[in-house]
């Protein structure tokens, strides 16, 4: 029997840590692909876009859209108000809070 993979997409408020806290020196742009951790040791891959914004610099906060890559583990448990960490490798470079979950 094959496992059902689901795609999860949501809108969130995303904050990048300032360079001195998160070590990221450059802004991020549409189609940025970090890892996401939702209060677990598991990391999930996804893509971020910024409607109406060209870039997000370290230390800034903005509304973003996230599309997680297909997974059978994460989407069933996510809800509005859940927080997550944004990772580059092992470094946490920002945080976010889910504002709205979109049906795909």
C-alpha positions in Angstrom: 0.0 0.0 0.0 1.3 3.4 -1.0 1.5 6.3 1.6 -0.5 9.4 0.7 1.7 12.5 0.4 0.1 15.8 0.9 1.1 19.4 0.0 0.7 22.0 2.6 0.6 25.8 1.9 0.1 28.6 4.4 0.5 32.3 4.9 2.6 33.4 7.9 4.3 36.3 9.6 8.1 35.6 9.1 10.9 37.3 11.0 14.6 36.9 10.1 17.0 37.2 13.0 19.4 40.2 12.8 22.9 39.1 11.5 24.4 39.0 14.9 21.8 36.5 16.1 21.2 34.3 13.0 24.5 34.9 11.1 22.7 35.5 7.8 24.2 38.6 6.2 22.2 38.8 3.0 18.5 39.2 2.3 16.2 36.4 1.1 14.1 36.6 -2.0 11.1 34.8 -3.6 11.6 31.1 -4.1 14.0 30.9 -1.1 14.1 27.2 0.0 15.1 26.8 3.7 14.1 24.0 6.1 11.3 24.3 8.5 11.0 22.8 12.0 7.6 22.7 13.8 8.6 22.1 17.4 10.2 18.8 16.5 13.5 17.3 15.5 12.1 16.7 12.0 12.9 19.2 9.3 10.7 19.8 6.3 11.7 21.4 3.0 9.6 24.2 1.4 9.6 27.4 -0.6 8.9 30.9 0.5 7.5 33.8 -1.5 6.8 37.4 -0.5 3.7 38.9 -2.1 4.3 42.6 -2.8 7.9 42.5 -1.4 11.2 42.2 -3.3 13.3 41.0 -0.4 13.5 40.4 3.3 16.6 41.6 5.1 18.0 40.2 8.4 16.2 41.8 11.3 13.0 42.4 9.3 9.5 40.9 9.5 7.0 40.4 6.7 4.0 38.4 5.6 5.1 35.4 3.5 3.6 32.4 1.7 5.1 29.0 2.3 4.6 25.9 0.3 6.0 22.8 2.0 7.2 20.0 -0.2 5.0 16.8 -0.1 5.1 15.0 3.2 2.9 12.4 4.9 3.8 13.7 8.3 3.4 17.5 8.7 0.2 18.9 7.2 -2.3 17.0 9.3 -1.0 18.5 12.5 -0.5 22.2 11.5 -3.0 24.8 12.6 -3.3 28.6 12.7 -1.1 30.1 15.5 1.6 27.3 15.2 5.1 28.6 15.3 8.1 27.3 13.4 11.8 27.8 13.0 13.5 28.7 9.7 16.8 26.8 9.2 19.8 26.9 6.9 21.6 23.7 7.6 21.8 23.6 11.4 21.5 27.3 11.9 18.2 28.8 12.9 18.0 32.1 10.9 14.4 33.1 11.7 10.9 32.2 13.1 7.4 32.4 11.8 3.8 32.0 12.9 1.1 30.5 10.7 -1.7 33.0 9.9 -3.8 31.0 7.5 -3.7 27.4 6.0 -4.6 27.1 2.4 -6.3 24.1 0.9 -4.5 22.5 -2.1 
